[in-house]
Amino acid sequence: MTDATPDLPLWTSLVVSFFLLVGAGLTLTGSIGFLRFKTFYERLHAPTLGTSWGTGGIVMASMIYFTVTQQRPVFHEILVGIFVTVTTPVTLMLLARAALHRDRSEGHPEVPGSSSLTETPETFIDQKKS
């Protein structure tokens, strides 16, 4: 069994503390942005960046701490970071598309109409050739 409060070298404590504070600060910034903005579309951006970068800082701190305390590399945190980095933007795009579709179908005046790029890639290629 390992000691609950291991003696960490000073450099480890400082680096882990730095990454924890940066990660927590970025996550807090994303949360404040979520509360501050008024519309749904404005609210999407801040929490997405705060979650991705904030999780990155916390995952980095965890990797350093457990690598030093267990005296072996710890890489399972990389999987957590990859999953958060991949799933957060995908979720953002799906939520934005669903909200945009809903607002367009309801005819909200502040939402732009459908895209003017309705041409197929083949049409675009044919126009460039001529």
C-alpha positions in Angstrom: 0.0 0.0 0.0 1.3 3.5 -0.8 1.5 6.4 1.5 -1.5 8.8 1.3 0.8 11.8 1.4 4.0 10.9 -0.4 7.0 13.2 -0.2 7.1 14.9 -3.6 10.1 16.7 -4.9 9.6 20.5 -5.0 9.7 20.7 -8.8 6.9 18.1 -9.0 4.7 19.9 -6.6 5.2 23.2 -8.4 4.6 21.7 -11.9 1.5 19.8 -10.8 0.1 22.8 -9.0 0.7 25.0 -12.1 -1.2 22.6 -14.4 -4.0 22.2 -11.9 -4.4 25.9 -11.5 -4.3 26.5 -15.3 -6.8 23.7 -16.0 -9.2 24.8 -13.2 -8.8 28.4 -14.4 -9.7 27.6 -18.0 -12.6 25.5 -16.9 -13.8 28.3 -14.7 -13.4 30.8 -17.6 -15.6 28.5 -19.8 -18.2 28.3 -17.1 -18.3 32.1 -16.7 -18.6 32.5 -20.5 -21.5 30.1 -20.5 -23.3 32.2 -17.8 -22.4 35.5 -19.3 -23.5 35.1 -22.9 -27.2 35.5 -23.8 -28.0 33.4 -26.8 -27.6 29.7 -27.3 -25.1 30.2 -30.2 -22.9 32.5 -28.2 -22.9 30.0 -25.3 -21.5 27.2 -27.3 -18.0 28.4 -27.8 -16.7 29.3 -24.3 -17.6 26.1 -22.5 -16.2 24.0 -25.3 -12.8 25.6 -25.2 -12.8 25.7 -21.4 -13.7 22.0 -21.2 -11.0 21.0 -23.7 -8.1 23.1 -22.5 -9.1 22.8 -18.9 -9.2 19.0 -19.1 -5.9 19.1 -20.8 -4.3 21.0 -17.9 -5.8 18.7 -15.3 -4.8 15.5 -17.2 -1.2 16.8 -17.5 -1.1 17.4 -13.8 -2.4 13.9 -13.1 0.1 12.3 -15.5 3.0 14.1 -13.8 1.8 13.3 -10.3 1.2 9.6 -10.8 4.3 9.1 -12.9 6.4 10.5 -10.1 4.6 8.7 -7.2 4.4 5.4 -8.9 7.8 5.7 -10.5 6.6 4.5 -13.9 5.0 6.3 -16.8 1.2 6.6 -16.6 -0.5 7.0 -19.9 -4.2 6.2 -19.4 -4.8 9.9 -18.8 -3.8 10.4 -22.5 -6.9 8.4 -23.4 -9.1 10.7 -21.3 -7.6 13.7 -23.0 -8.1 12.2 -26.5 -11.7 11.3 -25.8 -12.6 14.8 -24.4 -10.7 16.4 -27.3 -12.6 14.4 -29.9 -16.1 14.3 -28.4 -16.4 17.9 -27.3 -16.2 19.5 -30.8 -18.4 16.8 -32.2 -21.0 17.4 -29.6 -20.7 21.2 -30.2 -21.4 20.7 -34.0 -24.4 18.4 -33.4 -25.9 20.8 -30.9 -25.4 23.8 -33.1 -26.8 22.1 -36.2 -29.9 20.9 -34.2 -30.5 24.4 -32.9 -30.0 26.0 -36.3 -32.4 23.5 -37.9 -35.0 24.2 -35.2 -34.6 28.0 -35.4 -34.8 28.0 -39.2 -37.9 25.8 -39.2 -39.6 28.1 -36.7 -38.7 31.1 -38.8 -36.7 33.1 -36.3 -35.7 36.4 -37.9 -32.2 36.6 -36.3 -31.1 33.3 -37.7 -29.5 33.4 -41.2 -31.1 31.5 -44.0 -29.8 28.3 -45.5 -26.3 28.3 -47.0 -25.8 29.8 -50.4 -23.3 27.0 -51.1 -25.9 24.6 -52.4 -23.8 23.5 -55.3 -22.4 20.0 -55.4 -18.6 19.5 -55.6 -19.0 18.3 -59.2 -20.7 21.6 -60.2 -17.8 23.5 -58.6 -15.2 21.5 -60.4 -17.0 21.9 -63.7 -17.2 25.7 -63.3 -13.4 25.8 -62.6 -12.6 23.8 -65.8 -14.6 26.2 -68.0 
